[in-house]
Structures are given as structure tokens and as C-alpha cells.
Amino acid sequence: TADSAEVREFLTGAAAEEERKRKLELEEKAKKEEEERLAKLEAEKRAELAENEAAAERRRRMEESAAAESKLQAELEKAREKERQEAESKAKALKELEAQVEAQKAQSAMALLRGKFNTLMTLLKRQDPKRFGRVTYNEFQQCLTDATT
């Protein structure tokens, strides 16, 4: 019975040792699973962080693009306004030039008409000095105006 007590004690010790090993294995397995779960969570967090950073970078680029587009649009509007002002200025200068040309033509026509009037009056005065001696250019011009209207 001493042997059986030893065997029991050995078996009990072996069973306890076996139980301790099994508990250690379970603890190791649980620890390993927890580490894997934590590693997986950490990887998910890193992926989420990378995704957030990529989204922030896309937003930043879009904002920069929008700002650049806005700046280009403003520059385009300024250029269009400048072109419009230049076109208006050129049109005004052209109208002034045309008015000057018309005034010059009118002066030339008046000078030519005055010269013809003087020639005509000289000829008329030679023929009938009493009748045509006192006709002025303004009276002649008024006669022409009345005749053309």
C-alpha cells in the first residue's frame, strides 16, 4: 500500500503537473490570441490612420486646386476687363479720329466752296456790279441751304 500511495502521489503529482502544463498552454494560447488580436487592432488603426491621412491629403489638394482655379478665374476676369477697356478706348479713339476726319473734310469743303463762291462773285460782279456787289458769303450759304432743303 505504500507503493500504491506513492503511485497515487505520483499520479496525483503527474495529474497536477499535467493540469499545470495544460493551464500554461491555455494561458500561452490566450496570451498569443490576445497579442494577435492587439496586433490586428493595431494594424486596423494604422490602416485607418493612413486612410485618414490620404483623405486629408486629397482634401488639401482639392482645396489648393480650388484656390488656384479661383485665382486663375480672377486673373481671367481681370484680363477680360482690361481687354474690354482697351477695346472701348480704341473705339473711342477711332470715333474721335473719324470726327476729326469729318471736320477736316467739312473744312476742306467749306474752303473749296468759299473759293468757288469768291470766283463766282468775282465773275458776277464783273457782269453786274450793282446787283452782286453787296452779296456776302453767309447770304450765299443761306441760299444754298434753302435750295437743298
C-alpha positions in Angstrom: 0.0 0.0 0.0 3.0 2.2 0.4 3.7 1.7 -3.2 0.2 2.4 -4.2 0.4 5.6 -2.1 3.5 6.5 -3.9 1.8 5.7 -7.2 -1.2 7.7 -6.2 1.0 10.5 -5.1 3.0 10.2 -8.4 -0.2 10.1 -10.4 -1.7 13.0 -8.5 1.5 14.9 -8.9 1.6 13.9 -12.6 -2.0 14.9 -13.0 -1.3 18.2 -11.2 1.7 18.7 -13.4 -0.4 17.8 -16.5 -3.1 20.2 -15.3 -0.4 22.9 -14.7 1.0 22.3 -18.2 -2.4 22.4 -19.7 -3.2 25.7 -17.8 0.1 27.1 -19.0 -0.6 26.1 -22.6 -4.1 27.7 -22.3 -2.6 30.8 -20.8 0.0 30.9 -23.6 -2.6 30.3 -26.2 -4.8 33.0 -24.7 -1.8 35.3 -24.5 -0.9 34.6 -28.1 -4.5 35.1 -29.2 -4.7 38.4 -27.3 -1.4 39.5 -28.9 -2.7 38.6 -32.3 -6.0 40.5 -31.6 -4.0 43.5 -30.4 -1.7 43.3 -33.5 -4.8 43.1 -35.7 -6.4 46.1 -34.0 -3.1 48.0 -34.3 -2.9 47.2 -38.0 -6.5 48.3 -38.4 -5.8 51.5 -36.6 -2.7 52.1 -38.7 -4.7 51.4 -41.9 -7.5 53.8 -40.7 -4.9 56.4 -39.8 -3.3 56.0 -43.3 -6.7 56.3 -44.9 -7.5 59.4 -42.9 -4.1 60.9 -43.9 -4.8 60.1 -47.5 -8.3 61.7 -47.3 -6.8 64.8 -45.7 -4.1 65.0 -48.4 -6.9 64.7 -51.1 -8.9 67.4 -49.4 -5.8 69.6 -49.2 -5.1 69.1 -52.9 -8.7 69.8 -53.8 -8.6 73.0 -51.7 -5.4 74.0 -53.3 -6.8 73.2 -56.7 -10.0 75.2 -56.0 -7.9 78.1 -54.7 -5.7 78.0 -57.9 -8.8 77.8 -60.0 -10.3 80.8 -58.2 -7.1 82.7 -58.7 -7.0 81.9 -62.4 -10.6 82.8 -62.8 -10.0 86.2 -61.1 -6.9 86.7 -63.4 -9.1 85.8 -66.4 -11.8 88.3 -65.3 -9.1 91.0 -64.9 -7.7 90.2 -68.4 -11.2 90.3 -69.9 -12.0 93.6 -68.2 -8.6 95.0 -69.4 -9.4 93.9 -73.0 -12.8 95.4 -72.8 -11.4 98.7 -71.6 -8.8 98.6 -74.3 -11.5 97.9 -76.9 -13.6 100.8 -75.6 -10.6 103.1 -75.6 -9.7 102.1 -79.2 -13.4 102.6 -80.3 -13.5 106.0 -78.6 -10.2 107.0 -80.2 -11.5 105.7 -83.6 -14.6 107.8 -83.2 -12.6 110.9 -82.3 -10.4 110.3 -85.3 -13.4 109.8 -87.6 -14.9 113.0 -86.2 -11.6 114.8 -86.9 -11.5 113.5 -90.4 -15.1 114.6 -91.0 -14.3 118.0 -89.5 -11.3 118.2 -91.8 -13.4 117.2 -94.8 -16.0 119.8 -93.8 -13.3 122.5 -93.5 -11.9 121.5 -96.8 -15.3 121.5 -98.4 -16.1 124.9 -96.9 -12.7 126.3 -98.1 -13.4 124.9 -101.6 -17.0 126.3 -101.5 -15.7 129.7 -100.3 -13.1 129.7 -103.1 -15.8 128.9 -105.7 -18.1 131.5 -104.2 -15.4 134.1 -104.4 -14.7 133.1 -108.0 -18.4 133.2 -108.9 -18.9 136.5 -107.1 -15.9 138.0 -109.0 -17.4 136.8 -112.3 -20.9 138.1 -111.3 -19.6 141.5 -110.1 -17.9 141.9 -113.5 -21.2 141.4 -115.3 -23.5 143.4 -112.9 -21.6 145.2 -110.2 -24.7 147.0 -108.8 -26.7 143.8 -108.3 -24.0 141.5 -106.9 -21.7 144.0 -105.2 -23.2 143.6 -101.7 -23.9 139.7 -101.6 -21.9 138.1 -98.7 -20.8 134.6 -98.4 -23.2 134.0 -95.5 -26.1 135.1 -97.6 -24.9 132.8 -100.4 -24.6 129.9 -98.0 -28.1 130.6 -96.7 -29.4 130.5 -100.3 -27.7 127.1 -100.8 -29.1 125.7 -97.6 -32.6 126.9 -98.5 -32.2 125.4 -102.0 -31.1 121.9 -100.7 -33.9 121.6 -98.1 
